[in-house]
Amino acid sequence: MGIDKESDIAANLQVGPTDRGMVRIYVEGGGAEIPMDFDPDEAEEIADEIKAAAARARAMGQTSKRRG
């Protein structure tokens, strides 16, 4: 499965600050728990990537609506 393929896997996602000034992204699903800590600058870069991907996905959705 590539990053551009949809999935039926369900997971919980939590994002928040840690007590050490990091940003934690915590993913839980399928019996796995994955805590990932990032410094604030890295977290902002990740947020920018998510926003850019959302904009591209939104544009793709608008294109498919015009075709249908």
N, CA, C and O atoms as a Tinker XYZ file with bonds, in Angstrom:
   272  protein
     1  N      0.849000   -1.165000    0.000000    73     2
     2  CA     0.000000    0.000000    0.000000    64     1     3
     3  C      0.902000    1.237000    0.000000    63     2     4     5
     4  O      1.833000    1.337000    0.799000    81     3
     5  N      0.619000    2.162000   -0.891000    73     3     6
     6  CA     1.369000    3.410000   -0.942000    64     5     7
     7  C      0.676000    4.495000   -0.140000    63     6     8     9
     8  O     -0.440000    4.306000    0.345000    81     7
     9  N      1.321000    5.597000   -0.009000    73     7    10
    10  CA     0.753000    6.689000    0.770000    64     9    11
    11  C     -0.489000    7.276000    0.097000    63    10    12    13
    12  O     -1.308000    7.916000    0.757000    81    11
    13  N     -0.632000    7.061000   -1.207000    73    11    14
    14  CA    -1.764000    7.633000   -1.921000    64    13    15
    15  C     -2.944000    6.672000   -2.082000    63    14    16    17
    16  O     -3.877000    6.960000   -2.831000    81    15
    17  N     -2.909000    5.547000   -1.392000    73    15    18
    18  CA    -4.010000    4.572000   -1.445000    64    17    19
    19  C     -4.829000    4.649000   -0.171000    63    18    20    21
    20  O     -4.277000    4.748000    0.925000    81    19
    21  N     -6.150000    4.604000   -0.315000    73    19    22
    22  CA    -7.019000    4.634000    0.861000    64    21    23
    23  C     -6.906000    3.330000    1.637000    63    22    24    25
    24  O     -6.513000    2.297000    1.096000    81    23
    25  N     -7.260000    3.401000    2.919000    73    23    26
    26  CA    -7.141000    2.247000    3.796000    64    25    27
    27  C     -8.367000    2.148000    4.689000    63    26    28    29
    28  O     -9.000000    3.157000    4.998000    81    27
    29  N     -8.701000    0.934000    5.102000    73    27    30
    30  CA    -9.797000    0.719000    6.045000    64    29    31
    31  C     -9.297000    0.593000    7.480000    63    30    32    33
    32  O    -10.080000    0.309000    8.387000    81    31
    33  N     -8.013000    0.800000    7.690000    73    31    34
    34  CA    -7.440000    0.674000    9.025000    64    33    35
    35  C     -7.877000    1.863000    9.874000    63    34    36    37
    36  O     -7.760000    3.016000    9.458000    81    35
    37  N     -8.379000    1.566000   11.064000    73    35    38
    38  CA    -8.801000    2.627000   11.981000    64    37    39
    39  C     -7.716000    2.851000   13.022000    63    38    40    41
    40  O     -7.087000    1.904000   13.494000    81    39
    41  N     -7.504000    4.107000   13.372000    73    39    42
    42  CA    -6.517000    4.440000   14.390000    64    41    43
    43  C     -6.951000    5.708000   15.103000    63    42    44    45
    44  O     -7.693000    6.526000   14.558000    81    43
    45  N     -6.478000    5.853000   16.322000    73    43    46
    46  CA    -6.704000    7.075000   17.083000    64    45    47
    47  C     -5.441000    7.922000   16.996000    63    46    48    49
    48  O     -4.326000    7.402000   17.049000    81    47
    49  N     -5.628000    9.230000   16.862000    73    47    50
    50  CA    -4.512000   10.160000   16.765000    64    49    51
    51  C     -4.687000   11.238000   17.818000    63    50    52    53
    52  O     -5.753000   11.842000   17.935000    81    51
    53  N     -3.639000   11.472000   18.577000    73    51    54
    54  CA    -3.641000   12.557000   19.559000    64    53    55
    55  C     -2.398000   13.398000   19.329000    63    54    56    57
    56  O     -1.335000   12.874000   18.999000    81    55
    57  N     -2.538000   14.705000   19.506000    73    55    58
    58  CA    -1.421000   15.619000   19.355000    64    57    59
    59  C     -1.427000   16.570000   20.536000    63    58    60    61
    60  O     -2.472000   17.106000   20.904000    81    59
    61  N     -0.264000   16.778000   21.129000    73    59    62
    62  CA    -0.198000   17.710000   22.248000    64    61    63
    63  C      1.228000   17.935000   22.704000    63    62    64    65
    64  O      2.145000   17.238000   22.267000    81    63
    65  N      1.418000   18.910000   23.586000    73    63    66
    66  CA     2.755000   19.196000   24.098000    64    65    67
    67  C      3.137000   18.219000   25.205000    63    66    68    69
    68  O      2.281000   17.712000   25.930000    81    67
    69  N      4.435000   17.967000   25.317000    73    67    70
    70  CA     4.935000   17.148000   26.420000    64    69    71
    71  C      5.420000   18.065000   27.534000    63    70    72    73
    72  O      5.497000   19.282000   27.364000    81    71
    73  N      5.743000   17.471000   28.664000    73    71    74
    74  CA     6.244000   18.267000   29.783000    64    73    75
    75  C      7.694000   18.709000   29.579000    63    74    76    77
    76  O      8.258000   19.403000   30.425000    81    75
    77  N      8.292000   18.309000   28.466000    73    75    78
    78  CA     9.677000   18.690000   28.166000    64    77    79
    79  C      9.766000   19.627000   26.970000    63    78    80    81
    80  O     10.841000   19.794000   26.394000    81    79
    81  N      8.655000   20.235000   26.591000    73    79    82
    82  CA     8.668000   21.220000   25.511000    64    81    83
    83  C      8.698000   20.638000   24.114000    63    82    84    85
    84  O      9.057000   21.331000   23.161000    81    83
    85  N      8.330000   19.390000   23.978000    73    83    86
    86  CA     8.250000   18.748000   22.665000    64    85    87
    87  C      6.780000   18.670000   22.264000    63    86    88    89
    88  O      5.885000   18.883000   23.081000    81    87
    89  N      6.555000   18.361000   20.998000    73    87    90
    90  CA     5.200000   18.115000   20.520000    64    89    91
    91  C      5.100000   16.619000   20.256000    63    90    92    93
    92  O      5.896000   16.058000   19.503000    81    91
    93  N      4.119000   15.981000   20.881000    73    91    94
    94  CA     3.943000   14.539000   20.705000    64    93    95
    95  C      2.774000   14.271000   19.770000    63    94    96    97
    96  O      1.682000   14.815000   19.930000    81    95
    97  N      3.038000   13.414000   18.790000    73    95    98
    98  CA     1.992000   12.838000   17.954000    64    97    99
    99  C      1.908000   11.384000   18.394000    63    98   100   101
   100  O      2.887000   10.642000   18.309000    81    99
   101  N      0.734000   10.984000   18.865000    73    99   102
   102  CA     0.532000    9.646000   19.411000    64   101   103
   103  C     -0.507000    8.933000   18.553000    63   102   104   105
   104  O     -1.640000    9.396000   18.417000    81   103
   105  N     -0.109000    7.809000   17.981000    73   103   106
   106  CA    -1.002000    7.027000   17.129000    64   105   107
   107  C     -1.219000    5.676000   17.786000    63   106   108   109
   108  O     -0.270000    5.007000   18.193000    81   107
   109  N     -2.489000    5.283000   17.883000    73   107   110
   110  CA    -2.837000    3.991000   18.462000    64   109   111
   111  C     -3.823000    3.296000   17.543000    63   110   112   113
   112  O     -4.857000    3.859000   17.183000    81   111
   113  N     -3.495000    2.065000   17.165000    73   111   114
   114  CA    -4.404000    1.311000   16.328000    64   113   115
   115  C     -3.814000   -0.026000   15.939000    63   114   116   117
   116  O     -2.596000   -0.177000   15.848000    81   115
   117  N     -4.670000   -0.980000   15.714000    73   115   118
   118  CA    -4.221000   -2.301000   15.300000    64   117   119
   119  C     -3.291000   -2.961000   16.301000    63   118   120   121
   120  O     -2.418000   -3.737000   15.915000    81   119
   121  N     -3.466000   -2.663000   17.586000    73   119   122
   122  CA    -2.631000   -3.253000   18.616000    64   121   123
   123  C     -1.288000   -2.567000   18.802000    63   122   124   125
   124  O     -0.471000   -3.013000   19.607000    81   123
   125  N     -1.052000   -1.485000   18.065000    73   123   126
   126  CA     0.217000   -0.765000   18.187000    64   125   127
   127  C     -0.007000    0.614000   18.795000    63   126   128   129
   128  O     -1.032000    1.256000   18.564000    81   127
   129  N      0.965000    1.049000   19.569000    73   127   130
   130  CA     0.971000    2.403000   20.125000    64   129   131
   131  C      2.275000    3.060000   19.694000    63   130   132   133
   132  O      3.355000    2.539000   19.972000    81   131
   133  N      2.181000    4.198000   19.019000    73   131   134
   134  CA     3.374000    4.852000   18.494000    64   133   135
   135  C      3.415000    6.297000   18.979000    63   134   136   137
   136  O      2.705000    7.148000   18.442000    81   135
   137  N      4.241000    6.587000   19.993000    73   135   138
   138  CA     4.443000    7.968000   20.404000    64   137   139
   139  C      5.637000    8.552000   19.645000    63   138   140   141
   140  O      6.718000    7.963000   19.632000    81   139
   141  N      5.437000    9.704000   19.016000    73   139   142
   142  CA     6.514000   10.354000   18.269000    64   141   143
   143  C      6.660000   11.775000   18.792000    63   142   144   145
   144  O      5.696000   12.541000   18.782000    81   143
   145  N      7.858000   12.134000   19.250000    73   143   146
   146  CA     8.110000   13.465000   19.785000    64   145   147
   147  C      8.938000   14.285000   18.803000    63   146   148   149
   148  O      9.901000   13.791000   18.216000    81   147
   149  N      8.545000   15.548000   18.634000    73   147   150
   150  CA     9.209000   16.454000   17.703000    64   149   151
   151  C      9.463000   17.777000   18.407000    63   150   152   153
   152  O      8.689000   18.197000   19.267000    81   151
   153  N     10.564000   18.431000   18.027000    73   151   154
   154  CA    10.750000   19.772000   18.580000    64   153   155
   155  C      9.741000   20.691000   17.881000    63   154   156   157
   156  O      9.236000   20.342000   16.814000    81   155
   157  N      9.442000   21.844000   18.456000    73   155   158
   158  CA     8.399000   22.705000   17.893000    64   157   159
   159  C      8.618000   23.083000   16.424000    63   158   160   161
   160  O      7.653000   23.174000   15.665000    81   159
   161  N      9.864000   23.304000   16.015000    73   159   162
   162  CA    10.111000   23.647000   14.606000    64   161   163
   163  C      9.756000   22.481000   13.682000    63   162   164   165
   164  O      9.146000   22.679000   12.632000    81   163
   165  N     10.140000   21.267000   14.080000    73   163   166
   166  CA     9.781000   20.085000   13.283000    64   165   167
   167  C      8.265000   19.928000   13.223000    63   166   168   169
   168  O      7.709000   19.609000   12.171000    81   167
   169  N      7.604000   20.152000   14.347000    73   167   170
   170  CA     6.147000   20.015000   14.389000    64   169   171
   171  C      5.485000   21.009000   13.442000    63   170   172   173
   172  O      4.505000   20.672000   12.778000    81   171
   173  N      6.009000   22.220000   13.373000    73   171   174
   174  CA     5.444000   23.201000   12.442000    64   173   175
   175  C      5.665000   22.789000   10.996000    63   174   176   177
   176  O      4.797000   23.011000   10.151000    81   175
   177  N      6.822000   22.187000   10.695000    73   175   178
   178  CA     7.065000   21.682000    9.344000    64   177   179
   179  C      6.069000   20.585000    8.993000    63   178   180   181
   180  O      5.554000   20.544000    7.875000    81   179
   181  N      5.796000   19.695000    9.945000    73   179   182
   182  CA     4.819000   18.622000    9.731000    64   181   183
   183  C      3.442000   19.224000    9.501000    63   182   184   185
   184  O      2.712000   18.784000    8.613000    81   183
   185  N      3.082000   20.229000   10.295000    73   183   186
   186  CA     1.781000   20.894000   10.132000    64   185   187
   187  C      1.675000   21.515000    8.741000    63   186   188   189
   188  O      0.623000   21.436000    8.107000    81   187
   189  N      2.755000   22.132000    8.264000    73   187   190
   190  CA     2.746000   22.720000    6.919000    64   189   191
   191  C      2.550000   21.645000    5.855000    63   190   192   193
   192  O      1.825000   21.857000    4.884000    81   191
   193  N      3.197000   20.486000    6.035000    73   191   194
   194  CA     3.032000   19.394000    5.080000    64   193   195
   195  C      1.598000   18.864000    5.081000    63   194   196   197
   196  O      1.053000   18.537000    4.027000    81   195
   197  N      0.993000   18.782000    6.259000    73   195   198
   198  CA    -0.400000   18.323000    6.352000    64   197   199
   199  C     -1.322000   19.320000    5.661000    63   198   200   201
   200  O     -2.226000   18.919000    4.927000    81   199
   201  N     -1.106000   20.604000    5.887000    73   199   202
   202  CA    -1.935000   21.623000    5.231000    64   201   203
   203  C     -1.780000   21.583000    3.712000    63   202   204   205
   204  O     -2.763000   21.721000    2.984000    81   203
   205  N     -0.558000   21.396000    3.236000    73   203   206
   206  CA    -0.329000   21.316000    1.790000    64   205   207
   207  C     -1.021000   20.084000    1.202000    63   206   208   209
   208  O     -1.617000   20.158000    0.128000    81   207
   209  N     -0.940000   18.954000    1.905000    73   207   210
   210  CA    -1.598000   17.737000    1.427000    64   209   211
   211  C     -3.115000   17.911000    1.416000    63   210   212   213
   212  O     -3.787000   17.430000    0.504000    81   211
   213  N     -3.660000   18.600000    2.431000    73   211   214
   214  CA    -5.097000   18.849000    2.477000    64   213   215
   215  C     -5.524000   19.724000    1.302000    63   214   216   217
   216  O     -6.576000   19.492000    0.705000    81   215
   217  N     -4.726000   20.713000    0.972000    73   215   218
   218  CA    -5.047000   21.580000   -0.168000    64   217   219
   219  C     -5.028000   20.782000   -1.468000    63   218   220   221
   220  O     -5.903000   20.957000   -2.317000    81   219
   221  N     -4.030000   19.904000   -1.629000    73   219   222
   222  CA    -3.982000   19.078000   -2.844000    64   221   223
   223  C     -5.166000   18.129000   -2.903000    63   222   224   225
   224  O     -5.755000   17.940000   -3.967000    81   223
   225  N     -5.523000   17.526000   -1.769000    73   223   226
   226  CA    -6.662000   16.598000   -1.730000    64   225   227
   227  C     -7.958000   17.331000   -2.046000    63   226   228   229
   228  O     -8.813000   16.818000   -2.768000    81   227
   229  N     -8.095000   18.535000   -1.500000    73   227   230
   230  CA    -9.289000   19.340000   -1.772000    64   229   231
   231  C     -9.387000   19.646000   -3.270000    63   230   232   233
   232  O    -10.465000   19.555000   -3.855000    81   231
   233  N     -8.271000   20.004000   -3.878000    73   231   234
   234  CA    -8.259000   20.297000   -5.314000    64   233   235
   235  C     -8.616000   19.060000   -6.128000    63   234   236   237
   236  O     -9.331000   19.156000   -7.125000    81   235
   237  N     -8.119000   17.897000   -5.708000    73   235   238
   238  CA    -8.445000   16.655000   -6.416000    64   237   239
   239  C     -9.931000   16.353000   -6.296000    63   238   240   241
   240  O    -10.544000   15.888000   -7.257000    81   239
   241  N    -10.512000   16.608000   -5.143000    73   239   242
   242  CA   -11.943000   16.383000   -4.946000    64   241   243
   243  C    -12.782000   17.281000   -5.822000    63   242   244   245
   244  O    -13.806000   16.852000   -6.355000    81   243
   245  N    -12.363000   18.521000   -5.978000    73   243   246
   246  CA   -13.100000   19.458000   -6.819000    64   245   247
   247  C    -13.000000   19.040000   -8.291000    63   246   248   249
   248  O    -13.959000   19.195000   -9.047000    81   247
   249  N    -11.857000   18.519000   -8.688000    73   247   250
   250  CA   -11.685000   18.054000  -10.058000    64   249   251
   251  C    -12.590000   16.857000  -10.333000    63   250   252   253
   252  O    -13.208000   16.785000  -11.396000    81   251
   253  N    -12.679000   15.913000   -9.391000    73   251   254
   254  CA   -13.506000   14.727000   -9.604000    64   253   255
   255  C    -14.995000   15.084000   -9.582000    63   254   256   257
   256  O    -15.789000   14.421000  -10.250000    81   255
   257  N    -15.390000   16.112000   -8.833000    73   255   258
   258  CA   -16.793000   16.542000   -8.817000    64   257   259
   259  C    -17.189000   17.126000  -10.168000    63   258   260   261
   260  O    -18.321000   16.945000  -10.617000    81   259
   261  N    -16.265000   17.825000  -10.813000    73   259   262
   262  CA   -16.550000   18.410000  -12.135000    64   261   263
   263  C    -16.733000   17.336000  -13.185000    63   262   264   265
   264  O    -17.531000   17.487000  -14.110000    81   263
   265  N    -15.980000   16.233000  -13.038000    73   263   266
   266  CA   -16.068000   15.142000  -14.017000    64   265   267
   267  C    -17.372000   14.370000  -13.858000    63   266   268   269
   268  O    -17.945000   13.897000  -14.840000    81   267
   269  N    -17.839000   14.246000  -12.617000    73   267   270
   270  CA   -18.998000   13.395000  -12.315000    64   269   271
   271  C    -20.250000   14.028000  -12.556000    63   270   272
   272  O    -21.300000   13.421000  -12.342000    81   271
